[in-house]
Amino acid sequence: MWYVYIVRCSDDSLYTGITTDLDRRVKEHNESPKGAKYTRARRPVVLVHQEAYDNKSLASKREYQIKQLPKSSKLRLMLNE
């Protein structure tokens, strides 16, 4: 399984990514140099949204769609869970 996820950073910004292991990836964002450069400067992060997909291609396409959304639409997406 591949997951598309959104984390909320300490500055209230949102970061969207994909992974095969949500727990590991959120931990990397919070503790490891393997976390994205964007989130390393905005720790801690909290997982606020996730979607599961059968393959990387579908997850990547959805990640791109979410990244194109304005923040207000991402917040609505998170509230509709």
Residue pairs with C-beta under 8 A, 6 or more apart in sequence:
1 20
1 52
1 53
1 54
2 18
2 19
2 20
2 52
2 53
2 54
2 55
2 56
2 58
2 59
3 18
3 19
3 20
3 22
3 50
3 51
3 52
3 53
3 59
4 16
4 17
4 18
4 50
4 51
4 53
4 59
4 62
4 63
4 66
5 16
5 17
5 18
5 19
5 22
5 25
5 26
5 47
5 49
5 50
5 51
6 14
6 15
6 16
6 47
6 48
6 49
6 50
6 66
6 74
6 77
6 78
7 14
7 15
7 17
7 26
7 29
7 39
7 45
7 46
7 47
7 48
8 14
8 45
8 46
8 48
9 15
9 38
9 39
9 42
9 43
9 45
10 42
10 43
10 44
10 45
11 42
13 42
14 48
14 71
14 74
15 29
15 36
15 38
15 39
15 42
15 45
16 63
16 66
16 67
16 74
17 25
17 36
17 63
18 56
18 59
18 60
18 63
19 25
22 47
22 50
26 45
26 47
28 34
28 35
29 35
29 36
29 39
29 40
29 43
29 45
30 39
30 43
30 44
30 45
33 40
35 43
39 45
48 78
49 74
49 77
49 78
49 81
51 59
51 62
53 59
53 62
66 74
66 77
69 77
